[in-house]
Amino acid sequence: MDQGTIDDWIAIRRAVGEWQSLMPERIKAMLLQLQEQAAGFGVSQLQHSLQTATRALRSGASEELIIAALCHDIGTAISVENHSAIAGEILKPYVSSDVYEIVRTHQDFQRAHYEATMGRDVEARNKYVNKSWFKLACRFSDEWDQTSFDPDYETLSIQYFEAMIERVFKPTRNGVTPSASGRRIGLTRAKDWIKR
């Protein structure tokens, strides 16, 4: 990598931008993989995710929080054990730090609803009690996530959320792609970016 020229890095950045522009399609494909997972809940993980997003929408949540609700369990397509960390990292460049934290920690908040049956810690969420996003994370978990295993709930389809997915995950038309820090870096500024 230390042999690359400015032109090499501009070409690489352009290729990365093109790959990143396909994020909405990859997110939809990962969500559709959740259709295969029921895990004994009576609804698939996709149906659960759609219900969670539908509840967030009907509660007046912001678009990024609705999409976070839709994608909060997307990590289960890879691993159930650490799915919230996976989902959080997927969302991190595209959402606010508070929404990222809500998704990243949602397993700890969910423990209040089921860990007692297994004799485990139901107070895992309390380690975040002083965080600015704590109350919203409680609402996310208590009102939207843990209630969304109802096969009779009138749930919106994935098609309903497609435009939101496009807006949250798609870079702007001028080749700008999200960076890991949440800032946006454009190809027109690639030389400046490379020098940093």
Solvent accessible surface area in square Angstrom, and as a share of the most:
residue,aa,sasa,rsa
1,M,182,0.81
2,D,133,0.69
3,Q,157,0.70
4,G,33,0.32
5,T,78,0.45
6,I,60,0.31
7,D,105,0.54
8,D,64,0.33
9,W,54,0.19
10,I,33,0.17
11,A,56,0.44
12,I,79,0.40
13,R,28,0.10
14,R,114,0.42
15,A,57,0.44
16,V,58,0.33
17,G,10,0.10
18,E,110,0.49
19,W,144,0.51
20,Q,40,0.18
21,S,34,0.22
22,L,83,0.42
23,M,24,0.11
24,P,0,0.00
25,E,83,0.37
26,R,60,0.22
27,I,1,0.00
28,K,37,0.16
29,A,52,0.40
30,M,38,0.17
31,L,0,0.00
32,L,95,0.47
33,Q,89,0.40
34,L,0,0.00
35,Q,104,0.46
36,E,153,0.68
37,Q,48,0.22
38,A,49,0.38
39,A,80,0.62
40,G,80,0.77
41,F,107,0.45
42,G,62,0.60
43,V,12,0.07
44,S,14,0.09
45,Q,15,0.07
46,L,12,0.06
47,Q,59,0.26
48,H,1,0.01
49,S,0,0.00
50,L,11,0.06
51,Q,0,0.00
52,T,0,0.00
53,A,0,0.00
54,T,0,0.00
55,R,42,0.15
56,A,0,0.00
57,L,45,0.22
58,R,120,0.44
59,S,42,0.27
60,G,67,0.64
61,A,18,0.14
62,S,64,0.42
63,E,60,0.27
64,E,47,0.21
65,L,8,0.04
66,I,6,0.03
67,I,0,0.00
68,A,0,0.00
69,A,0,0.00
70,L,0,0.00
71,C,0,0.00
72,H,0,0.00
73,D,9,0.05
74,I,0,0.00
75,G,0,0.00
76,T,10,0.06
77,A,34,0.26
78,I,116,0.59
79,S,37,0.24
80,V,90,0.52
81,E,150,0.67
82,N,76,0.39
83,H,18,0.08
84,S,3,0.02
85,A,45,0.35
86,I,32,0.16
87,A,0,0.00
88,G,0,0.00
89,E,92,0.41
90,I,37,0.19
91,L,0,0.00
92,K,83,0.35
93,P,32,0.20
94,Y,24,0.09
95,V,17,0.10
96,S,50,0.32
97,S,84,0.54
98,D,53,0.27
99,V,7,0.04
100,Y,20,0.08
101,E,38,0.17
102,I,1,0.01
103,V,0,0.00
104,R,87,0.32
105,T,4,0.02
106,H,5,0.02
107,Q,36,0.16
108,D,24,0.12
109,F,1,0.00
110,Q,21,0.09
111,R,65,0.24
112,A,43,0.33
113,H,77,0.34
114,Y,85,0.32
115,E,6,0.03
116,A,72,0.56
117,T,120,0.70
118,M,101,0.45
119,G,71,0.69
120,R,143,0.52
121,D,86,0.44
122,V,45,0.26
123,E,96,0.43
124,A,13,0.10
125,R,26,0.09
126,N,70,0.36
127,K,137,0.58
128,Y,25,0.09
129,V,81,0.46
130,N,146,0.75
131,K,105,0.44
132,S,103,0.67
133,W,16,0.06
134,F,28,0.12
135,K,171,0.73
136,L,63,0.31
137,A,3,0.02
138,C,24,0.14
139,R,91,0.33
140,F,1,0.00
141,S,0,0.00
142,D,47,0.25
143,E,89,0.40
144,W,3,0.01
145,D,2,0.01
146,Q,61,0.27
147,T,50,0.29
148,S,0,0.00
149,F,54,0.22
150,D,53,0.27
151,P,96,0.60
152,D,132,0.68
153,Y,50,0.19
154,E,137,0.62
155,T,31,0.18
156,L,41,0.21
157,S,56,0.36
158,I,14,0.07
159,Q,118,0.52
160,Y,108,0.41
161,F,0,0.00
162,E,60,0.27
163,A,55,0.42
164,M,21,0.09
165,I,0,0.00
166,E,51,0.23
167,R,144,0.53
168,V,16,0.09
169,F,0,0.00
170,K,91,0.39
171,P,14,0.09
172,T,71,0.41
173,R,244,0.89
174,N,107,0.55
175,G,28,0.26
176,V,19,0.11
177,T,2,0.01
178,P,13,0.08
179,S,18,0.12
180,A,84,0.65
181,S,78,0.50
182,G,44,0.42
183,R,124,0.45
184,R,101,0.37
185,I,3,0.02
186,G,8,0.07
187,L,45,0.23
188,T,132,0.77
189,R,107,0.39
190,A,1,0.00
191,K,105,0.44
192,D,83,0.43
193,W,78,0.27
194,I,46,0.23
195,K,152,0.65
196,R,152,0.55
